[in-house]
Amino acid sequence: MPKIVLSNHAMERARSRKMELYGIEKLILDPDKKISLGEDKFKFLKNVSGRNYQAIATYLQKENKWLIVSVWVRGEEDRLPLIWTLIAAPFRLIWWFLKSFWQIIAKIARKK
């Protein structure tokens, strides 16, 4: 059975996307679909616990292992870092306030 190795990029993406390592292993060893991209590169697709896991991996024949280049979950957006959410919060609040204020003004103008 070939070993599975994640690149630093893939490991970082798996963590940020809350992907289980056992799910990534299932994705590579027993995919629902495997698409050849040429030169021993493949795209793997599998539904794991109701989430559509996808990966790009290269098979390293000399070492008998899969090198996973990147992983993601189809249909899910990446989560923003907490610091970015905190920085953006005041601007979102101001935008919401201005939008609400504008809607109130528009309603008053329609009544007149």
HELIX and SHEET records of a PDB file:
HELIX    1   1 ASN A    8  SER A   16  1                                   9    
HELIX    2   2 LEU A   21  LEU A   29  1                                   9    
HELIX    3   3 LEU A   82  LYS A  111  1                                  30    
SHEET    1   A 5 LYS A   3  LEU A   6  0                                        
SHEET    2   A 5 LYS A  65  ARG A  74  1                                        
SHEET    3   A 5 ARG A  51  LEU A  60 -1                                        
SHEET    4   A 5 LYS A  41  VAL A  48 -1                                        
SHEET    5   A 5 LYS A  33  GLY A  38 -1                                        
END                                                                             
